[in-house]
Amino acid sequence: MTPHQDKAVWELCCQGLHGIAAEAEQAWARGQDYTPKGQLPVAREIRELIRIANWESQRQAA
């Protein structure tokens, strides 16, 4: 995993969203984007980290 992906997982865990963090980590480990189901109750900065992490997973898969 990339540093942004690790940070996104860490931040999700810090928010108490361990299940979502695990889903994201699994998706990125497979080289896939993580798309949350519904609206995530997190700060804009964490949503931006997820966006960057998804972009990085696409670059690694290419």
C-alpha positions in Angstrom: 0.0 0.0 0.0 1.1 3.6 -0.6 1.6 6.1 2.1 -1.7 7.9 1.2 -3.6 4.6 1.4 -2.0 3.8 4.8 -2.9 7.3 6.1 -6.5 7.0 4.8 -6.9 3.7 6.6 -5.3 5.2 9.8 -7.6 8.2 9.7 -10.7 6.0 9.2 -9.7 3.9 12.2 -9.1 7.1 14.3 -12.7 8.1 13.4 -13.9 4.7 14.7 -14.7 3.5 11.2 -12.8 0.2 11.4 -15.1 -1.7 9.1 -14.8 0.9 6.4 -11.1 1.1 6.9 -10.8 -2.7 6.4 -13.0 -2.5 3.2 -10.8 0.2 1.8 -7.6 -1.6 2.7 -8.8 -4.8 1.0 -9.9 -2.9 -2.1 -6.6 -1.1 -2.5 -4.6 -4.4 -1.8 -6.4 -5.8 -4.8 -5.6 -2.7 -6.9 -9.2 -1.6 -7.0 -10.8 1.7 -6.0 -12.6 1.9 -2.8 -16.1 3.3 -3.2 -18.0 3.7 0.1 -21.6 2.7 0.3 -23.5 6.0 0.9 -22.0 9.2 2.4 -19.1 8.8 4.7 -19.4 10.9 7.9 -15.8 12.2 7.7 -14.0 15.4 7.1 -13.3 16.6 3.6 -9.5 15.9 4.1 -10.2 12.2 4.7 -12.4 12.1 1.6 -9.6 13.7 -0.4 -7.1 11.1 1.0 -9.5 8.3 -0.2 -9.6 10.0 -3.7 -5.8 10.2 -3.9 -5.5 6.6 -2.6 -7.9 5.4 -5.3 -5.9 7.3 -7.9 -2.7 5.6 -6.7 -4.3 2.2 -6.8 -5.1 2.8 -10.5 -1.5 3.8 -11.2 -0.2 0.7 -9.5 -2.5 -1.5 -11.5 -1.4 0.0 -14.8 
